[in-house]
Amino acid sequence: MDIRKAINGEYVILERLDNKHYDLLKELAKSKEIWNYMMLDCSIEATFDLWFNKTLSDNKTNDICTLIIKDRFETYIGTVALKNYSENNGKVEAGSLWIGREFWGKKEIIPIKLEIALLLYTYCFEELKVNKIEFRVDCKNKIAQNMNLRLGAKYDGNLREDVKVKGVYSDSLIYSILSSEWKIVKNNLITKLNLCKPPL
């Protein structure tokens, strides 16, 4: 995974995380609600610094690729990551998605989420040539579970006490999209995007 150039859509820019993103991302991460179902609480400055520095280090190895989400006006929205890429097994995990609290519930975030999915999935299936994209969601995070289903993923199963969330073991629900399903998923995403996106 070596995403050096920004991935540009009509409404979204996905750009590899770098030092220049620190200040604006730290400001965006300050709402505690964002981190309810995450392993870390990056609303705490020291925790955010640990996450940011580790992410920078991981990005240099290409074992993980964290991308900044910006809208067409260059406004920071949040981040999303591709990780656990296995060329031999033809799969990659998409996750670690978080979006600034100020964008929650806004009508304009709907086409942004759809386009994030379309751009990421297109990269994974058509550039990386993976057979499967996996998604792990905390068992208590109903919003993320429903979002994965709406974006075309299928439920695979439950990993019991898979990770620690704020010091407590929590189950992870696994979803996935297979390359054999990609054509249908892609057409559905494009249709939904065309129906709801705001005028240019």
Protein Blocks (a to p, Z undefined) as FASTA:
>chain_A
ZZfbccddfkbccddddfklmmmmmmmmmpmklmmmgmbdckbmklmmmmmmmmmmmmmn
omaccdddddfkopafbdcddehiafklopacdehiacdfklgopaklmmmmmmmmmmmm
mmmmmmnopabdcddddfklmmlmmmmmmnopacfbdcehkbccehiacddddddddfkl
mmmmmmmmmmmmmmmpccZZ
